[in-house]
């Protein structure tokens, strides 16, 4: 299987390009890649907790679905070990809708004979991304007062998985 391209290739927010064609069947992306995010809400979904700890974006950026899933797994594993499953609620607040495309170029001997270069370079779908704006809440953790420090540590671990600058905010209603 081919390796993933670096996130820097898709990081910047650009206006979505949609191919327009005289033939209607060629005017849209025909398939959507599978979303890698398994769950959006984890932990104790029934209880209401007094404190909310948020991870907030400080930049505009595309955030790929595999990075969101990596952050979710790190946070849920850490919180389950430290707080137990009944003492927190973890919520992923970003949803990937933007389809990322790639025009793979052939390499090796004789590649120039069958490669088309930039002719028909619309690209094939390779992944999904969430279009994140500055100030958007990425992940929320709901905990009791004594669990806020553990929630902050969990969100700090999540921020290392994301290719952007983030901040953590604690709010009590």
ZIURJO-V516092 format. One record per backbone hydrogen bond with DSSP energy under -1.0 kcal/mol. NH is the residue of the N-H (numbers start at 1). CO is the residue of the C=O. E is the energy in kcal/mol with one decimal. If there is no record, write none. Layout:
[[NH,CO,E] [NH,CO,E]]
This chain:
[[9,6,-1.8] [10,7,-1.5] [26,23,-1.5] [27,24,-1.7] [42,90,-2.8] [44,88,-3.2] [51,143,-2.3] [52,171,-2.7] [53,141,-3.0] [54,169,-3.1] [55,139,-2.6] [56,167,-3.1] [57,136,-2.4] [58,165,-2.4] [61,132,-2.7] [62,11,-2.8] [63,130,-2.7] [65,128,-2.0] [68,64,-1.8] [69,65,-2.1] [70,66,-1.8] [71,67,-2.2] [72,68,-2.2] [73,69,-2.3] [74,70,-2.1] [75,71,-2.4] [76,72,-2.6] [77,73,-2.2] [78,74,-2.2] [79,75,-2.7] [80,76,-2.2] [81,77,-1.7] [82,78,-2.2] [83,79,-2.6] [84,79,-1.0] [87,84,-1.3] [89,142,-1.7] [90,42,-2.1] [91,140,-3.1] [92,40,-3.2] [93,138,-2.7] [97,129,-1.1] [98,129,-2.2] [100,127,-3.1] [102,124,-2.0] [111,108,-1.4] [113,110,-1.1] [115,111,-1.5] [119,116,-1.7] [124,102,-2.7] [126,100,-2.8] [127,100,-1.2] [129,98,-2.3] [130,63,-2.9] [132,61,-2.9] [135,57,-2.5] [136,133,-1.7] [138,55,-3.2] [140,91,-2.7] [141,53,-2.7] [142,89,-3.0] [143,51,-2.0] [147,144,-1.3] [148,145,-1.2] [151,147,-2.1] [152,148,-2.3] [153,149,-2.0] [154,150,-2.2] [155,151,-2.3] [156,152,-1.9] [157,153,-1.8] [158,154,-1.7] [159,155,-2.2] [161,158,-1.6] [167,56,-2.2] [169,54,-2.3] [171,52,-3.1]]
